[in-house]
Amino acid sequence: MSSCPQFTVVIPVFNRPRQIERALRSCLVQRHPEFEVVVVDDASTDDTAGAARRSAGNRITLLQHAINRGVCAARNTGVSQARGEWIVFLDSDDELLPGALEIMAHRASEVPASIHRLAFKYLHPSGGCSPWPDAAGEVLDYRGYLRWADSVERSDFNNCIRRSTFGNVRLPEGRVYERIYHLDFAREFRTLMLPDIVARINDDAANRSTRASCLRYIRRQKAGAATALEGVETILERHGEALLQDAPNTYRRLLRQRIECLLLAGQTTEGLRRGWSFLACYPGAANGWATLGAGALGRNPLAMLKFLHSRWRA
């Protein structure tokens, strides 16, 4: 392997020893010669770091946070130590498919310098792929990305990003969800959507939010509401006007999510005020009425409504 590999696979992990071993195995079987793996242990309290060390070879670097800082901060730490031309993000419970990096290398060799992100497909455990519907071949600029994300059913894709872009756009350092990163990135750089399936999503990690018990889910929703509100407010501040013009469905969802976050954070008066304003603009929004009704009863009923909705979607 050369001093500057073509790819750096960045894997953030927290309390997933079995899953990180599987993710690393999926990397180490790749036949493409020019890659490295950077694992960032986000202050796990179990044997996750030990599992990563046992899997380590000359391609794997293990970094450890002293305190838990969240997935976005862990990715930033990994990128800061990366040497590859392209950054591949892989979640700790997912895995690369055989030949994935060879496919990525082939696609990377074909794209012009004006393309800064390659969006590959995921295979889902329930069947099917994402993104869906298929947008393969499209080059998305800012407005194109907004319109695409506004209409797609499954929007997640495997990111392969030029490392040079992180000098301009980084993931948020706090616990704000990464959606703001994708919007900021789209405003600065172009993304090529590709048809190749390169990774598999797994859902067997016990600490996935979709596997949390009802009581634990409710606690998480209330504890994270202020941070989630910060993320929504930041998106609306930076991208609200563009979203209103090119992604009205997304804009409406964000307005409702802001109400939800306010109510879950205990800011009931402001949440109800914004809720009534929202319904005045969107009187047919059934989820808006449900959010306002549950939130008027208290934080727990609203969090329970979210829990039931998350299980219904799953």
Buried (B, 14 or more C-beta within 10 A) or exposed (E): EEEEBBBBBBBBBBBBBBBBBBBBEBBBEBEBEBBBBBBBBBBBEEBBBBBBEEBBEEBBBBBBBEEBBBBBBBBBBBBEEBBBBBBBBBBBBBBBBEBBBBBBBEBBEEBEEEBBBBBBBBBBEEEEBBBBEEBBEBEBEBBBBBBBBBEBEBBBBBBBBBBEBBEEBBBBEEBBBBBBBBBBBBBEBBBBBBEBBBBBBBEEBEEBEEEBEEEEBBBBBBEBBBBBBBBBBBBBEBBBEBBBEBBEEBBBBBBBBBBBBBBBBEBBEEBBEBBEEBBEEBEEBEBBBBBBEBBBEEBBBBBBBBBEEBEEEE
